[in-house]
Amino acid sequence: MQIYDAFGSRPGCGPARLPDGTPAVLACEHAASILVNGQPAFRVVCTPALLPQMALGRLLTEGWIASAGEADRISVCADGSRIEVELTHPLAAPRAAVQEVASSTDNLPLARPAELHPPRPSPSLALEPEWVDTLTAAMSAGLPLYQATRSVHSCLIMRRGQILYQCEDIGRHNALDKAVGCALLDGVPLAECILYTSGRVPEDMVRKAIRAGAGALVSKSMPTLSSLDLAGKYGLQLLCARKHPRSVS
């Protein structure tokens, strides 16, 4: 896969003054469009970093691709407003029109020109208690952007007890997609990985973890009835309300 990133990254936060004059450090918002084979696919509002990784992760977790090998080239323009992904194959036409619904932080799937891959059963993975404690301790300590702004989400990826990626974004979907994209570019088998998200766990977040092929999804927040049912249907290990480690490392 070829990556051409003319944008790179920008600071995820900056100094400001609140209306009452209080100094603060606030998160930055960056708007971009993701195009697949020249077709508009998503409009995203995110923090301005890891845009190729976010696009690749988004295509996998939303079912546009089933593996990283389907992406031939990812290009980001100089101002970061366009992320273009070229696949190794044409997009399969959808069988029926689908009405898309916007997610949080103004992320919007555009009119979909592609048939999505169906979710597959999740792999079996032994979820060691000490691994969960390590993840919750890292999340509880707070990643740099969260420590500065207190207004972003985080996603960690662990493999065999080692935290490999720690990604932050103003949107929980974006943070997960960035972490998944990092793993895909490095060839890390997500079936051997645990995802830890700082955000709540509705059905769309569980579906993302399933489509990513992750072995487990852990969250500091709670699931919904629908997300719990979906995780059970596909065999995804779902462990929620883990804000602090239960054992001492």
Residue, then its C-alpha position, 0 to 999 in steps of 0.5 A: m500500500q502506498i501512502y502519500d500524506a501532504f498534510g501530515s499532522r497539526p496540533g490537536c489543541g490550542p490556547a484560548r480564552l473562554p467567554d468569561g475570560t478564563p484561559a483554557v486549552l481547547a481541542c481542535e476540529h478538522a473537517a475532511s472528506i474521505l473518497v473511495n475510488g473517486q466516490p464521496a464516502f464520508r465527511v469527518v470532523c476530527t483532530p488533525a492527525l493520523l488522517p491516512q490511518m483514520a481513513l483506512g480504519r474507517l473503511l474496515t470498521e464500516g464494512w467498505i473493505a474486509s482487509a487492508g490488502e484491498a487498499d492500494r493507495i491513500s492520499v491526503c491533500a496539502d490542507g488535509s480536506r480530502i483523503e482519497v483511497e484507491l482500492t485494488h478493485p471496483l466498488a460493488a454496487p449496493r443492492a438497495a438504497v440505504q438512508e444513512v444517519a449522522s454520528s457524533t461530532d458531525n461525522l456523516p456517511l454520505a450517499r453510499p455507492a458500495e455494497l458493504h461487507p457483512p460482519r463476521p463472527s469474532p475470534s476467540l481470545a483469552l482475556e487475561p485480568e492483568w491485561v484489562d488492569t493494564l489498559t484501565a490504568a493507562m486510560s485512567a492516567g489519561l493520554p496527552l491530549y485528554q490531559a490538556t483539554r479534558s474533552v477528547h476520546s481515546c482508544l488503546i490497542m493491546r496485543r499479548g499484554q502490550i499496549l501497541y497504540q494509543c490514539e485520541d480524537i474528539g470523536r470516539h469513532n475516529a479514535l477507534d478508527k485511527a487505532v485500527g488503521c495504525a494496526l492495519l498499516d503495521g500488519v498487526p493481527l487484530a484477532e489477537c488484540i483488545l480494543y479499549t475505548s473511552g466512550r460509550v458503547p452503542e451498537d455502532m461501536v460494537r459493530k466497528a469492533i466486530r468488523a475490525g476483527a478484534g478479539a475483545l472490546v473493553s470500555k470505561s462506559m456502559p453498553t446499550l441493550s442493542s449493543l449487548d445483543l449484537a456482541g452476543k450474536y457475533g461472539l464479541q467479548l464485551l467488558c464494560a464499566r472498567k474505569h479503574p484497575r481491580s488489581v495492583s500491577 
